[in-house]
Amino acid sequence: MTRKDVLSLGAGAIGFGCLVAGVALIHPAAGLIVAGVGLLGWSYLLARAN
């Protein structure tokens, strides 16, 4: 993994965290749902890549 990959992963994780935190400010349960759907989508993409 190159340095660029690590920085990209970190930026994506921060962005995902900000998205979940923003939704959770409106409604905590919705924040958990958004986090779950996001992680399911991410795992689906990783499974297709391999």
Backbone as a ProteinNet text record, in pm:
[ID]
protein_1_A
[PRIMARY]
MTRKDVLSLGAGAIGFGCLVAGVALIHPAAGLIVAGVGLLGWSYLLARAN
[TERTIARY]
83.9	0	88.8	66.3	148.9	96.3	175.2	136.6	9.6	-1.5	-120.3	-246.2	-233.8	-347.3	-389.9	-292.6	-322.5	-391.3	-342.3	-404.2	-545.5	-564.8	-697.7	-794	-748.8	-831.8	-867	-770.2	-795	-894.1	-881.1	-974.6	-1115.4	-1125.4	-1256.2	-1318.9	-1237.8	-1289.1	-1336.8	-1263.1	-1304.5	-1433.9	-1442.8	-1565.3	-1685.1	-1666.6	-1775.3	-1817.5	-1720	-1751.6	-1827.9	-1790.5	-1862	-2005.1	-2023.7	-2158.2	-2245.3	-2192.8	-2269.1	-2295.9	-2197.4	-2216.3	-2320.8	-2320	-2419.1	-2559.7	-2577.4	-2710.1	-2749.7	-2654.1	-2684.1	-2724	-2680.1	-2723.3	-2872.7	-2923.9	-3066.1	-3145.9	-3101.3	-3171.5	-3070.8	-3045.8	-2942.5	-2964.7	-3087.8	-3112.9	-3083.4	-3114.9	-3086.6	-2936	-2858.1	-2712.7	-2659.6	-2716.7	-2675	-2716	-2832.6	-2877.8	-2787	-2752.9	-2663.1	-2527.3	-2477.3	-2348	-2354.8	-2461.1	-2475.5	-2485.3	-2566.8	-2581.2	-2449.8	-2379	-2249.8	-2148.2	-2143.7	-2049.4	-2087.1	-2217.4	-2260.4	-2219.7	-2239.3	-2199	-2049	-1972.7	-1827.2	-1781.9	-1840.3	-1801.9	-1841.8	-1953.8	-1996.3	-1895.2	-1851.1	-1751.1	-1619.6	-1578.4	-1453.6	-1465.8	-1582.4	-1602.2	-1598.7	-1651.1	-1649.3	-1509.2	-1427.5	-1292.7	-1202.1	-1227.9	-1141.9	-1196.2
-117.1	0	124	209.7	329.2	437.1	539.9	651.1	718	726.9	787.1	706.3	573.5	487.3	507.9	519.8	537.9	672.4	777.3	909.1	909	841	832.2	757.2	648.6	572.3	656.2	728.7	815.4	925.5	987.4	1092.7	1036.1	918.1	854.4	821	772.5	738.8	863.6	971.9	1097.2	1148.9	1142.2	1185.8	1101.4	969.8	880.9	910.9	934	968.4	1099	1197.3	1325.1	1309.2	1226.5	1200.2	1136.5	1034.3	965.7	1059.5	1138.2	1231.6	1337.6	1385.6	1484.9	1429.7	1308.9	1247.1	1217.4	1174.2	1141.9	1266.3	1384.1	1506.5	1529.9	1486.7	1501.8	1394.4	1269.8	1158.6	1046.3	1008.5	907.7	773.3	725.7	596.9	604.1	716.3	732.4	730.8	784.6	780.8	638.4	553.5	413.5	341.6	374.7	313.1	353.6	480.9	528.7	461.2	446.6	380.2	234.5	165.6	25.2	7.2	90.9	81.5	115.5	215.3	251.2	139.3	74.4	-36	-157.4	-182.9	-291.8	-263.5	-140	-102.8	-114.9	-74.2	-82.6	-228.1	-315.4	-456	-520.8	-479.3	-529.6	-489.8	-364.2	-319.6	-394.4	-418.4	-493	-636.4	-697.6	-835.7	-844.6	-744.5	-745	-719.2	-646.1	-613.4	-734.5	-829.1	-946.5	-1055.1
0	0	0	-94.4	-102.8	-8.1	5.3	92.9	41.1	-89.9	-151.9	-119.2	-119.4	-85	60.5	148.1	290.6	312.3	246.7	259.3	202.2	92.2	31.9	123.3	181.7	274.4	397.2	448.8	564.6	533.7	416.6	377.7	360	302.7	287.7	422.5	515.2	648.3	722.1	710	773.8	711.3	579.6	511.8	550.8	558.2	599.3	742.9	829.5	968.8	980.3	898.5	900.1	848.9	746.9	696.2	804.2	869.7	974.5	1091.3	1130.7	1242	1207.9	1084.8	1044.2	1046.5	998.4	1001.7	1146.4	1228.5	1368.1	1447.4	1404.8	1472	1450.8	1335.7	1307	1381	1369.3	1434.4	1457.6	1583.8	1612.7	1543.5	1538	1474	1324.5	1262.3	1119.5	1094.6	1187.5	1174.9	1173.6	1258.2	1260.5	1132.7	1080	955.7	840.5	832.5	726.2	738.3	859.3	879.1	834.5	870.5	831.6	681.7	616.9	471	401.8	453.9	395.6	406.4	521.4	539.4	455.6	439.8	352.5	207.7	164.7	28.6	8.2	108.2	99.3	90.3	171.4	168.1	35.9	-21.9	-152.5	-261.2	-256.4	-354	-339.4	-216	-194.2	-240.2	-220.6	-265.4	-417.4	-484.8	-632.4	-688.1	-612.8	-660	-658.1	-570.6	-558.7	-639.1
[MASK]
++++++++++++++++++++++++++++++++++++++++++++++++++

